Amino acid sequence: MTLRLYDTATRSVRDFVPREAGKVGVYLCGLTLQAPAHIGHLRSGVNYDVLRRWLLRSGYAVRFIRNLTDIDDKILTKSVEQGRPFWSIAYANELLLSADYRALNVLPPTYEPRATGHIPEMHEMIAELIATGHAYPAGDDSGDVYFDVTSYPAYGALSGQQPDAMQPAEDAPDRAKRDPRDFALWKGVKPDEPIDAYWPSPWGRGRPGWHIECSAMCRRYLGEEFDIHGGGLDLVFPHHENEIAQSRALGLPFARFWVHHGLLSLAGVKMGKSAGNALDLGYVADLGVRPVELRYYIVSAHYRSRIDYTEDALRESAVAFRRIEGFVQRAVERIGAGEPGELPAEFAAAMDDDLNTSAALAVLHDVLRDGNSALAAGDDAALRAALAATRAMLGILGLDPLDPAWTGGGPTDDLRSVVDSLVALALEQRAQARSRRDWAAADAVRDQLKLAGVMVEDTPQGPRWTIGDRD
């Protein structure tokens, strides 16, 4: 099969054919760095990481660009409120975001450009838009520059909105606009904003509008035409609509596919700082859910579906992943880790079908069931095949428990070594109590370990322990 992706622009699932054979260029709208990321933001990173891994597995060389918005109205508001430089806030949140992505085993992008690093490219595009009659400097000496939406007849095609029914663009005052729907390309300095939040320009000191940065960075790193532009459904309008208008008004073909992921909501409301319902990795950790289990929770849903977050659903996903992890651990104890094998055809077909991870996981669980049966029957050949297929599928989803991202490096390994030694000591005491038929003492050791979240299972190869629920 050929990969088929849902394209927002055509409102259809269609065959993915790259611009250049064997190569794929992807641009993902990253975060605005006014605050730390929440798990709704992190869904974006995980979803497009799965897309990237599947493209790589399909034999493509992938150039993956994920931008960072480090200058924006929201960041400047935080700067004034906190009395901190805007760049300090943005950089601190960038570091936190990078740590969150690493914790979730999201591959680093080919490049991660910041908006403030591409002011010259934005100036160049704005000048071209003015010269071709698609943009104009404000006539009130504010230094603002606006895109003229009436100059681009296809405006609204991506989102399916009719221009006459559109609300005014809210990124600048209407007083200097020719049309309330016109949006800002360049924003002149304002007296109530931080004094260091500006750059010189041909139209006066100021800073870029939100939309122009992505058009400029796409052009810089992926060229005038590229394969996939990604982002959340909440970016379709106005952000992506405006990107298309800016770029295609200059005759640039721009993105061939528009791929949007569904949002994560809490009690029916989109998760976000402004809504006061943002949950981060720290919150998830306090529930006893590991990053790998959160990733499984995100991957379990199709990328275009909305996820209505509940704590119960997250915990259920964590338990489901622990069953997968338990099989891998038991199989490795018996036959060794081996190497990931070939993907089942049904799994590959599900992934080619618009990245249907829900169906792909159903295939994985079928293989897992066969693997557990082989383990119980002592059929090492069947077990080896099941383990190799399981690890191959989990690798595509970024969930292989044996991936060094989950097992290797740093203080976590040191802590694991300490825990291993302590649990081994407790299990030795339990074994001694059992050998002298002191069942009460043996049960007491097991119960104390359970209270600490360590689950003990007696197997023919001896006791085995895993981290589980304390309940």
N, C-alpha and C positions, 0 to 999 in steps of 0.2 A: 504493500500500500504506500501511497504518498501522503505525507503530512497534510492535513486539512485544518485550517484555522478559521475561526469566525472573524470576519472583517467588519468592524463597525460601520465603515464607510459604505459598504454595499449591503449591509444587513444580511449577510449570508455566510455560510461555511463554504470555503472554496479551496482548491488545491494551492498549496504553498509552492510557488516557483520563485526562487531567488533571482535578483537582478543579474548576478554573476554566478555561473555554475560553481558549486562547491564552496561558496562563501556567503555568509549572512551578516548583515549589519543590523544591529538592534539598538534602539535608543529608548531608555526607560526614564520617564519623569521621576526624579527622586524627590527627596523631602525638602520642605522649607524649614530651616533650622531655628525656629523660634522657641522650641521646647524639645525635650527628649521624645523619642519615638514611643508609640503605644503599639499594641499587638495588631491593630488594624493597619498601621503603616507597615509592620513587619510582614503582614500577609503579602503585600506587594513584592517584597524582596524574595520571599519563598516561592511564590507563584512563577515569577519570571526566572528564578534560578532553575526550577524544574523545566521550563521551556528551553533554557540555555543548555541544560544537561542533555535533553532529548535531541536538540539540534547537533550537539557534539557527538552523541552516540550514533546519530544518523549520518555522520561522516562530514559534516560541515566545519569549516574554519569560521569561528564566530568572533566578530568584533562587537563587544558589548559595552555600551556607554550608558552610564547612570549619573545624572547630574545632581548637583547640590545647589539649592537656592540659598545663598548666604547674605542677600540684601533684599529686603522686602518690607512692606508696610508693617506687618506683624512683628518682625524682628526689631524695627525701629521703635515701635510702641513698647516692646519689652525693654529696650535700651533706656528709654526715658523713665519707665516705671522703676527699673532696678538701678539706675544710675551707673550702668556699665556700658563700655563700648559695644557697639552692635557686633563687631567682628569677634569680640570675646565670647559673646553669647552663642554666636553661630559656630565658632570653633569648638567650644565645650560640648555642644550638642552633636556636632559631627563626630567627635571622639566616642561619645556614648552610642551613637548609631552604629559606628563601625564595630564596636564591641558586641552590640546586639546581633549584628549580621554574622559575626564570627561564631557567636554562641549558637546560632541556628544553622550553622554549616552552609551559609550562603556564599558561593564562590565570589571572590573579589572581581569587580568589573575590569575590563581591559583598561579603561580609564574612567576616572570620576571627576569631571571638571566642575569647578565652582563658577558661579555666575560672575563674581567680581574679577575673575581671571580672564574675562572675555569681553571687556568693555570695547576695545578697538573693533572687534568683529561686529558688535552690535551697532556701533557708530556707522560702520560701513553699510550695513543693511538699511539702517534708517535713512541714510543719505540717498541710497538707491531708491527707496520707496518715495521719498520726497521728489526726487528728480523725475520719477515716472508718474507722478500725480496720484499716488496711492496714500500719501501721508502729508501732513502740513504742520508747521510750527504754530503754536497758539498765538493769537493776536493780542494777548494781554500782557506781554513781557514776562510771563511766568517761567519761560524756559521749557514748558511742556511741548511735546510733539505727539500728535495723534494719528492713528490709522483711520482712513476714510472708508468705512464699511460699504458705502454706496458705490465705491469704485471697484468693488469685487463682486460681480453678480452672483457668484456661487456661495456667497456667505450664508451659513446656516445649513449647508448640505450635510455635513457630518452628523450634526445633532438632530437633523430633521425639523429644525425650527424655521418658521417663516419670519423674515426680518421685520415685517410690520407688527408682529406680535411680541417682539423681544423687549425685555426691560432695558432701561439705560445701563450702560457700563458704569460700575460704581468705583472705578479705580482712580477717578479724578473728578473735580467739579465740572458741572455741565456748562458753566458760563463761557468757557473759551472754546467749546466744541461746536463744530458745524452741525453735528447730529448727536443726540444723546447716546446713541449706541457706539459711537467711536471710542476706541480704547487707547490707552496711553502706551506709547513706545518709549518715551523718555520723560522723566518727571523732574521739573526744576526744583531747586532747593526751596524748602519751606521753613519759616521762622520757628516752628514748634518741633522741628526734628533735630537730631544730633548734628552738631556742626561738622563732624568728620564724615558724614554719610553722603559724600558727593564726589563727582569726578568732573573735570572740565570737558566740554563738548562744543561743537560748532553752534549749538543753540542755547548755550549758557550752562552754568554749573548745575549738576543734577545727578540722577541715577537712573538705571534702566527700569522700564516696566517689566512686569512678570513674564509676559508672553514672548517678548523679543529674545530673551536669553536662550530659550530652547531652540528657536529657529536658527540662531547664530551658532550654537554649539553643535546642532545636528549637521549643519553645513561644514563646520570646521573639522569634525571628526569622522563623518560618514559620507560627505559629499552632497551633491545637489539632489541625488535620489538614493534611497536606501530601502531596506526590506521591511522592517517592523518597527513601529512606534507603539510603545506600551504605556500604560498608566491605569489609574482607577477610573471607574465609571463617573465619578464626580468631576473628572477633568475634561470630559467630552465637551462640555460647554461651561464657561467660555474659553478655557485655556487651549484645548486642542483645536477648537474651531478657529481661534485667533492665530494659532501657529500656521494652520493651513492657509489662511487668508494672507498673512505676511509673506510666506514663502512662495506660494503659487502666484501671487500678484506679481512677483519678480520673474515668473516663468520657470521656477524650480519645480521639478516633478514631486519632490519631497517623499513622503512615506508611501510604500506600496500596500502595506497592511496596517490597520489600526486595531490593536488587540487590547481590550480593556477587561480588567478583573472586577468581580463583584466586591461589594463593601462588607465590612464586618460591623454589625450593629449590636447594641445592648438594649433590651426592652424595646426593640423596634426603632431606635434612634441611632443614626450613624455615630460610631465611636469617634470622639475627638475632644481636644482640650476645651474648645469653646462650649461643648455640650456638658462638660464636667463628668464624662463617663469614660475617660481614658484609662485603660489598664495596661501596665507595662510588664516587662520580664520579671521585675522584682515581685510584683503582685502574683504572677504565675508561680514563681519559686516558693512564695509563702504558702501556696496551696499544696506544695509537695510535688509539683509537676515540673519535670526537667525540660530543658529546651528541645531535646529530641522528641519528646512527647508532644510539645506544642507544635512542632513542625509536622508531626503526624496528623494532629488535629486539623491543621490548615490544609494539608495535602489531601485529606480524606474527602473534602468537598471539591466539586468542579470549580475551576478558577473563575468561571463567569457567574457562579451562583452567589447569592447573599448568604453570609453566615450569621445566624442569630445566636450570639454568644450566650451560653449558660455555663455555670460552673459544673453542673452535672455532666453536660456533654463533654466538656474538657476532661473531666476525670474518667469518663467512660473511654475516651480516646486513649488516655494514658494507660489504662488497664489493657486495652486492645494491643497497644504497641508492646507492652511488657510481655504479652503472650508470644508475639513475634520474636522479641529479644530472647525470651526463655528458650524457644526452639533453637535459635542460632547457638546459644550458649551450650545447650545439651548436645547438639550435633557436633559442635567443635570439640567438646570434651571426649566424644566417642571416636571421631574420625579425623580430627584436625580441621583447620580453617579452610585449607584448599584455596582456590581462586574462584571469583565470580564466573559463572558460566554463560551459556547462551540464554537469551530472553525467550520465554514462551511466545509463540506466535500470537496468541490471544492478547497478551500484555502489549506487544508492539502494536497490534491493531487498535487497541483502546487508546494508546498514546497518540497514534496517528489520527485518531478521530477527535480532533480539537482538544488534545491533551485531556482525555477523559480519565482522570486519576481515580475516580470512584470505581469505574469498571476495571481499571488496571489493578486496584487493590483487591477486587473480588477474585481476580486470577491469582494474585499472590496468596490469598487465604486458601484457595483450592490446593495450591502446591504445598502450602504449609500443612494442610490436613493430611496430604499424602506423606509428607515428611515425618509427621508425628506417628503415623501408622508404621512407617518403615523403622522408625526409632524403636517403637514398642515391639516390633517383630524381629529386631536384630538384623534387618536387611541393609547391610552397609552400602551396597551398590546403589540401591534406591535412595537411601539417605544422602549419599554423596551427591547424587543428581539433584535432589530436592534442595539441598543446602546451596549448591552452586547457582541454581535458578533463583532461589530466594534472595541471595546476596546480589545477583545481577539486577533484579527488579528494585530492591531497596536502594542500590547504588544510584539508579536513575532518579529516584525520589529524594536522594540525599539522606537516606535513613539507615544505611548499613551500620549495624552496631559495631562492626569491626573497622569502620572508617577511622583513621587516625584523628579526624576532627572530633570524634566522640570519645576516643580512648587515649589519646596521646598528648603529652606535653604539660609541663608546668605543675603548679601546686596541686591541681586536682589529682594527678597521678601520685604525688607524695601522700596526699590524704588517703587515696585508695589503698596504698600500701600499708598505711597504719591501720585502716579499718580491716583489711585482710588479716593482719596479724592478730588484732583483737578478737575478731570473729573466730579465727582458727583456734585461739586459746579457749574461747567459750565452748566451741564444738568439741574440743579435746576433753574439757571437763564434763560435757554431756556424755561423751562416749565412755568415759571412766565410770560415770554414775550408772549408765546402762549395763556396763560389764559386771557391775556388782549388784545389778537388779534393783537399784535405787531409783525406781521409776518417778517418784515424786521430785527428786532432785533433778533428774533429766528433763522432766516436763517444765520445771521451774526455769532452767536455763533457756529452753526453747521459748517459753512465754516472755521472759525478759528480753530476748532478742527481738521477738515480735513487737513488743512495746517500743523498741528502738527503731522499728521499721525494717528489720531483717527477717525475712521469711526462710525457714529451714525446711528442706524437702529431703526425705530419706530415699536414696536411689540404690540400685544394685552396685553402683560404683562408690557408694558412700554418701554422706550428707552433702547437700549442695545448698548454697544460700543465694538469695537475691534480695534486692531492695523492693519492698512492697508497701501496702497501706498499713497504718498502725492500728486501724479498727479491727 
